[in-house]
Each structure stands twice: as C-alpha cells, then as structure tokens.
C-alpha cells in the first residue's frame, strides 16, 4: 500500500520532506560505534536513492 500522506502533500512540501529526510541523520550519544556506522550507511543509501529518482534535489 502506498503511503497515503505523501501523495497528498504539495510538491513543494514533498521536496522539503525528502530534503529533510535526506540530510537528517540521528546521532545519539548512546549509539555504539557499530550503530554509528550503520546509521551512516543508511544515510548513504538514502542519498543514493534520492540521487537516482530525484537528481535535481541532490547536488
């Protein structure tokens, strides 16, 4: 099932949402080094996905 809230957003809001999701990376003090590496990997995966589907958003 598609995420119903996303297609209801205006395109501008959607781009803002995606940009925030792309740039945001939770780094908590409680994270272990392994969790930090995993978090960074997930961020890179998100960047790659956005670059593929929304190249104008990722410089």
N, C-alpha and C positions, 0 to 999 in steps of 0.2 A: 504494500500500500504506500502510495506517495505521501510525503509529508505535507499535509493539507495546509499548514500555516505558511509554508514557503511560497506557494503559488498565489497566495492572497496578498503577499507583500507587493508594494510597488517595486518597480525595477530598481529604483534608486535605493530603496530600503534593503532590497536583496543584495545589492552590491556592497552596501555598508556592512550588512550582516556577514557576508562572505569575507570581506576585507578584515573585519574584526576577528573572525574565526581563523583566518589565515595567519594573522600576526600574533594572536594570543597564545601564549604558552604558559600553563600553570607551573611555576617553580616554587614549591613549598620547602621550607627549611627542613621539614620532616622527611623529605624524599631521600631515599638511598641513592648512591651513585648510579646503581643499575636503573633505578626508576628515572633518573635524570636523562640517562642515555636513551631509554625507551621513549620518554616524552619528546626529546629532540628528534628522534626518528619519526615519531608520529607527525610532528610539525613538518618535517621534510616531506613526508608522504602527502600531507595536505597541500603543501606548496606545489608539489609536482602535479597533483590532481587539478588544482586551480589553474596552473600554467597550461595544462593540456586543454581544459574546457573553457577557460576564461583568460586567454593570453593578455587581453587588454588590462586586466586587473593586476597582473603580476609583472613588475618591471624587472 
